[in-house]
Amino acid sequence: MGVNVSNVGHGTDFSTGEKYIEFHRRINLSKKDYDIVVSLLSKNEIENARTKLLEVAPKNSLKTIDLFLDDLKVIQGIK
């Protein structure tokens, strides 16, 4: 539609209190890991955020992480 958007979100699940990063699917993280990843993403440190997520996220979410962080880099114009 001519607009670059990425379906990436973060927050706290009100029913469980879990922190999460969401890339079309929810990836639950500990509060500490959540704070680290959000901080890295807010500073456009995409590769550092990827490294951290690959360490702590469920193994079946790795393709999702790569897909959306690569998309985020394109949207942000990061090489």
DSSP file (Angstrom, degrees, kcal/mol; ACC not computed):
  #  RESIDUE AA STRUCTURE BP1 BP2  ACC     N-H-->O    O-->H-N    N-H-->O    O-->H-N    TCO  KAPPA ALPHA  PHI   PSI    X-CA   Y-CA   Z-CA
    1    1 A M              0   0    0      0, 0.0     3,-0.1     0, 0.0     0, 0.0   0.000 360.0 360.0 360.0  11.6    0.0    0.0    0.0
    2    2 A G        +     0   0    0      1,-0.2     2,-0.4     0, 0.0     0, 0.0   0.473 360.0 102.7  87.0  -0.1    3.0    2.3   -0.3
    3    3 A V        -     0   0    0      2,-0.0     2,-0.7     0, 0.0    -1,-0.2  -0.967  67.2-134.7-121.2 131.5    3.7    2.4    3.4
    4    4 A N        +     0   0    0     -2,-0.4     2,-0.3    -3,-0.1     0, 0.0  -0.751  39.7 158.5 -83.3 117.6    6.4    0.5    5.2
    5    5 A V        -     0   0    0     -2,-0.7     2,-0.4     2,-0.0    70,-0.0  -0.963  26.1-156.5-135.5 154.6    5.0   -1.0    8.4
    6    6 A S        -     0   0    0     -2,-0.3     2,-2.0     2,-0.1    62,-0.0  -0.999  21.3-132.0-132.4 134.9    6.1   -3.9   10.5
    7    7 A N        +     0   0    0     -2,-0.4    17,-0.9     2,-0.0     2,-0.4  -0.526  58.8 136.2 -85.9  73.1    3.8   -5.8   12.8
    8    8 A V  E     +A   23   0A   0     -2,-2.0     2,-0.3    15,-0.2    15,-0.2  -0.970  22.0 159.2-122.3 134.5    6.1   -5.7   15.8
    9    9 A G  E     -A   22   0A   0     13,-2.2    13,-3.1    -2,-0.4     2,-0.3  -0.922  18.2-164.4-145.8 171.6    4.9   -4.9   19.3
   10   10 A H  E     +A   21   0A   0     -2,-0.3     2,-0.3    11,-0.2    11,-0.2  -0.977  27.5 109.3-153.0 161.3    5.9   -5.2   22.9
   11   11 A G  E     -A   20   0A   0      9,-1.8     9,-2.2    -2,-0.3     2,-0.4  -0.996  58.6 -61.3 165.7-162.3    4.2   -5.0   26.3
   12   12 A T  E     -A   19   0A   0     -2,-0.3     2,-0.6     7,-0.2     7,-0.2  -0.978  39.3-126.8-120.9 130.3    2.9   -6.7   29.3
   13   13 A D     >  -     0   0    0      5,-3.0     4,-3.2    -2,-0.4     5,-0.2  -0.663  18.4-152.7 -74.3 118.8    0.2   -9.4   29.3
   14   14 A F  T  4 S+     0   0    0     -2,-0.6    -1,-0.2     1,-0.2     0, 0.0   0.794  90.2  51.0 -68.2 -27.8   -2.4   -8.1   31.8
   15   15 A S  T  4 S+     0   0    0      1,-0.1    -1,-0.2     3,-0.1    -2,-0.0   0.832 128.4  18.3 -79.8 -31.0   -3.7  -11.6   32.6
   16   16 A T  T  4 S-     0   0    0     -3,-0.2    -2,-0.2     2,-0.1    -1,-0.1   0.610  91.8-129.0-113.4 -17.4   -0.3  -13.2   33.3
   17   17 A G     <  +     0   0    0     -4,-3.2     2,-0.1     1,-0.3    -3,-0.1   0.501  56.9 148.3  78.7   3.6    2.0  -10.2   33.9
   18   18 A E        -     0   0    0     -5,-0.2    -5,-3.0    -6,-0.1     2,-0.3  -0.455  45.5-131.7 -73.5 143.0    4.5  -11.7   31.4
   19   19 A K  E     -AB  12  29A   0     10,-0.8    10,-2.3    -7,-0.2     2,-0.3  -0.678  34.5-179.5 -85.8 147.3    6.6   -9.3   29.3
   20   20 A Y  E     -AB  11  28A   0     -9,-2.2    -9,-1.8    -2,-0.3     2,-0.4  -0.995  33.0-147.6-150.5 155.6    6.6  -10.1   25.6
   21   21 A I  E     -AB  10  27A   0      6,-1.9     6,-2.6    -2,-0.3     2,-0.5  -0.966  27.7-154.2-113.6 137.3    8.0   -9.1   22.2
   22   22 A E  E     +AB   9  26A   0    -13,-3.1   -13,-2.2    -2,-0.4     2,-0.4  -0.963  25.7 169.4-125.5 122.3    5.5   -9.8   19.4
   23   23 A F  E    S-A    8   0A   0      2,-2.3   -15,-0.2    -2,-0.5    45,-0.1  -0.750  89.6 -54.0-123.4  79.0    6.4  -10.5   15.7
   24   24 A H  S    S+     0   0    0    -17,-0.9     2,-0.3    -2,-0.4   -16,-0.1   0.297 141.1  51.0  61.8 -11.5    3.1  -11.7   14.3
   25   25 A R  S    S-     0   0    0     36,-0.1    -2,-2.3    39,-0.0     2,-0.4  -0.979  96.8-104.9-145.5 154.2    3.3  -14.2   17.2
   26   26 A R  E     -B   22   0A   0     -2,-0.3     2,-0.5    -4,-0.2    -4,-0.2  -0.646  25.8-168.7 -85.8 133.3    4.0  -13.6   20.9
   27   27 A I  E     -B   21   0A   0     -6,-2.6    -6,-1.9    -2,-0.4     2,-0.2  -0.937  17.9-144.7-120.7 104.5    7.4  -14.5   22.3
   28   28 A N  E     -B   20   0A   0     -2,-0.5     2,-0.3    -8,-0.2    -8,-0.2  -0.471  22.5-180.0 -74.5 138.9    7.4  -14.4   26.0
   29   29 A L  E     -B   19   0A   0    -10,-2.3   -10,-0.8    -2,-0.2     2,-0.1  -0.911  33.1 -99.5-132.7 157.8   10.5  -13.2   27.8
   30   30 A S     >  -     0   0    0     -2,-0.3     4,-3.0     1,-0.1     5,-0.2  -0.371  43.2-107.7 -67.9 161.0   11.6  -12.6   31.4
   31   31 A K  H  > S+     0   0    0      1,-0.2     4,-2.7     2,-0.2     5,-0.2   0.913 120.8  50.7 -57.9 -42.6   11.3   -9.0   32.6
   32   32 A K  H  > S+     0   0    0      2,-0.2     4,-2.0     1,-0.2    -1,-0.2   0.944 113.6  43.0 -61.4 -49.5   15.1   -8.7   32.5
   33   33 A D  H  > S+     0   0    0      1,-0.2     4,-2.7     2,-0.2     5,-0.2   0.897 113.3  53.5 -64.6 -40.1   15.4  -10.0   28.9
   34   34 A Y  H  X S+     0   0    0     -4,-3.0     4,-2.8     1,-0.2     5,-0.3   0.939 108.8  48.7 -57.6 -49.5   12.4   -8.0   27.8
   35   35 A D  H  X S+     0   0    0     -4,-2.7     4,-2.0    -5,-0.2    -1,-0.2   0.887 112.3  49.1 -60.7 -39.9   14.0   -4.8   29.1
   36   36 A I  H  X S+     0   0    0     -4,-2.0     4,-2.4    -5,-0.2    -1,-0.2   0.947 113.4  45.2 -64.3 -49.0   17.3   -5.5   27.4
   37   37 A V  H  X S+     0   0    0     -4,-2.7     4,-2.8     1,-0.2     5,-0.2   0.920 113.8  48.4 -64.6 -44.7   15.7   -6.3   24.0
   38   38 A V  H  X S+     0   0    0     -4,-2.8     4,-2.4    -5,-0.2    -1,-0.2   0.907 111.8  50.6 -62.9 -41.0   13.4   -3.2   24.1
   39   39 A S  H  X S+     0   0    0     -4,-2.0     4,-1.0    -5,-0.3    -1,-0.2   0.928 112.1  46.8 -61.8 -45.2   16.3   -1.0   25.0
   40   40 A L  H ><>S+     0   0    0     -4,-2.4     5,-2.9     1,-0.2     3,-0.6   0.921 113.3  48.3 -63.5 -44.0   18.4   -2.4   22.2
   41   41 A L  H ><5S+     0   0    0     -4,-2.8     3,-1.7     1,-0.2    -1,-0.2   0.876 106.8  56.2 -65.1 -36.7   15.5   -2.0   19.7
   42   42 A S  H 3<5S+     0   0    0     -4,-2.4    -1,-0.2     1,-0.3    -2,-0.2   0.753 109.3  47.2 -67.8 -21.6   14.8    1.6   20.8
   43   43 A K  T <<5S-     0   0    0     -4,-1.0    -1,-0.3    -3,-0.6    -2,-0.2   0.233 117.3-115.2 -98.8  11.9   18.5    2.4   20.0
   44   44 A N  T < 5 +     0   0    0     -3,-1.7     2,-1.4     1,-0.2     3,-0.2   0.783  67.6 146.0  57.5  29.6   18.2    0.7   16.6
   45   45 A E     >< +     0   0    0     -5,-2.9     4,-2.3     1,-0.2    -1,-0.2  -0.549  14.8 161.5 -91.1  68.3   20.8   -1.9   17.8
   46   46 A I  H  >  +     0   0    0     -2,-1.4     4,-2.7     1,-0.2    -1,-0.2   0.889  66.9  49.4 -61.9 -44.9   19.0   -4.6   15.7
   47   47 A E  H  > S+     0   0    0     -3,-0.2     4,-2.4     2,-0.2    -1,-0.2   0.873 111.7  48.8 -67.7 -36.0   21.8   -7.1   15.6
   48   48 A N  H  > S+     0   0    0      2,-0.2     4,-2.2     1,-0.2    -1,-0.2   0.893 112.4  49.1 -67.8 -38.7   22.4   -6.9   19.3
   49   49 A A  H  X S+     0   0    0     -4,-2.3     4,-2.9     2,-0.2    -2,-0.2   0.908 110.3  51.6 -64.4 -41.4   18.7   -7.4   19.9
   50   50 A R  H  X S+     0   0    0     -4,-2.7     4,-3.0     2,-0.2     5,-0.2   0.939 109.0  50.5 -59.4 -47.7   18.7  -10.4   17.5
   51   51 A T  H  X S+     0   0    0     -4,-2.4     4,-1.2     1,-0.2    -1,-0.2   0.927 113.0  45.7 -57.2 -46.9   21.6  -12.0   19.4
   52   52 A K  H  X S+     0   0    0     -4,-2.2     4,-1.7     1,-0.2     3,-0.4   0.932 113.6  48.7 -63.8 -45.9   19.8  -11.6   22.7
   53   53 A L  H  X S+     0   0    0     -4,-2.9     4,-2.9     1,-0.2    -2,-0.2   0.901 108.1  53.9 -61.7 -40.7   16.6  -12.9   21.3
   54   54 A L  H  < S+     0   0    0     -4,-3.0    -1,-0.2     1,-0.2    -2,-0.2   0.791 109.3  50.9 -65.6 -25.4   18.3  -15.9   19.8
   55   55 A E  H  < S+     0   0    0     -4,-1.2    -1,-0.2    -3,-0.4    -2,-0.2   0.871 124.6  23.2 -73.8 -38.6   19.7  -16.7   23.2
   56   56 A V  H  < S+     0   0    0     -4,-1.7    -2,-0.2    -5,-0.1    -3,-0.2   0.629  99.0  91.8-111.3 -16.2   16.5  -16.5   25.2
   57   57 A A  S  < S-     0   0    0     -4,-2.9     5,-0.1    -5,-0.2   -28,-0.1  -0.422  87.8 -86.5 -82.1 156.5   13.6  -17.2   22.8
   58   58 A P    >   -     0   0    0      0, 0.0     3,-2.2     0, 0.0     4,-0.2  -0.325  38.6-120.3 -58.0 143.0   12.1  -20.6   22.1
   59   59 A K  G >  S+     0   0    0      1,-0.3     3,-1.2     2,-0.2     4,-0.2   0.779 110.5  62.7 -60.1 -28.1   14.0  -22.4   19.3
   60   60 A N  G 3  S+     0   0    0      1,-0.2    -1,-0.3     2,-0.1     4,-0.2   0.451  97.8  58.9 -79.2   3.1   10.8  -22.6   17.2
   61   61 A S  G <> S+     0   0    0     -3,-2.2     4,-2.3     1,-0.1    -1,-0.2   0.382  74.6  97.8-106.0   2.3   10.6  -18.8   17.0
   62   62 A L  H <> S+     0   0    0     -3,-1.2     4,-2.4     1,-0.2     5,-0.2   0.879  82.2  49.4 -64.0 -40.6   14.0  -18.2   15.4
   63   63 A K  H  > S+     0   0    0     -4,-0.2     4,-2.6     1,-0.2    -1,-0.2   0.892 111.3  51.0 -64.7 -38.4   12.8  -17.9   11.8
   64   64 A T  H  > S+     0   0    0      2,-0.2     4,-2.3     1,-0.2     5,-0.3   0.921 109.8  49.6 -63.7 -44.4   10.1  -15.4   13.0
   65   65 A I  H  X S+     0   0    0     -4,-2.3     4,-2.5     1,-0.2     5,-0.3   0.946 113.3  45.9 -59.7 -49.8   12.8  -13.3   14.8
   66   66 A D  H  X S+     0   0    0     -4,-2.4     4,-2.3     1,-0.2     5,-0.2   0.932 111.9  51.8 -60.4 -46.4   15.0  -13.3   11.8
   67   67 A L  H  X S+     0   0    0     -4,-2.6     4,-1.8     1,-0.2    -1,-0.2   0.930 116.2  38.0 -57.1 -49.6   12.2  -12.4    9.4
   68   68 A F  H  X S+     0   0    0     -4,-2.3     4,-2.4     2,-0.2    -1,-0.2   0.814 114.6  51.7 -80.5 -29.9   10.9   -9.5   11.4
   69   69 A L  H  X S+     0   0    0     -4,-2.5     4,-2.1    -5,-0.3    -1,-0.2   0.884 111.0  49.8 -71.8 -35.3   14.2   -8.0   12.5
   70   70 A D  H  X S+     0   0    0     -4,-2.3     4,-1.8    -5,-0.3    -2,-0.2   0.919 112.2  48.4 -63.3 -41.8   15.4   -8.1    8.9
   71   71 A D  H  X S+     0   0    0     -4,-1.8     4,-2.5    -5,-0.2    -2,-0.2   0.904 109.2  52.9 -62.9 -41.9   12.2   -6.3    7.9
   72   72 A L  H  X S+     0   0    0     -4,-2.4     4,-2.7     1,-0.2    -1,-0.2   0.888 106.2  53.5 -62.1 -39.6   12.7   -3.8   10.7
   73   73 A K  H  X>S+     0   0    0     -4,-2.1     5,-2.7     2,-0.2     4,-0.9   0.909 109.7  48.1 -61.3 -41.8   16.2   -3.0    9.4
   74   74 A V  H ><5S+     0   0    0     -4,-1.8     3,-0.7     3,-0.2    -2,-0.2   0.939 112.7  47.7 -63.4 -46.8   14.8   -2.4    5.9
   75   75 A I  H 3<5S+     0   0    0     -4,-2.5    -2,-0.2     1,-0.2    -1,-0.2   0.898 115.6  44.7 -61.8 -41.4   12.1   -0.1    7.3
   76   76 A Q  H 3<5S-     0   0    0     -4,-2.7    -1,-0.2    -5,-0.2    -2,-0.2   0.571 110.9-121.8 -80.1  -8.8   14.6    1.8    9.5
   77   77 A G  T <<5 +     0   0    0     -4,-0.9     2,-0.4    -3,-0.7    -3,-0.2   0.812  57.8 154.8  71.9  29.9   17.1    2.0    6.6
   78   78 A I      <       0   0    0     -5,-2.7    -1,-0.2    -6,-0.2    -2,-0.1  -0.770 360.0 360.0 -94.5 132.8   19.8    0.2    8.6
   79   79 A K              0   0    0     -2,-0.4    -1,-0.1    -5,-0.0    -5,-0.1   0.422 360.0 360.0 -93.2 360.0   22.5   -1.7    6.8
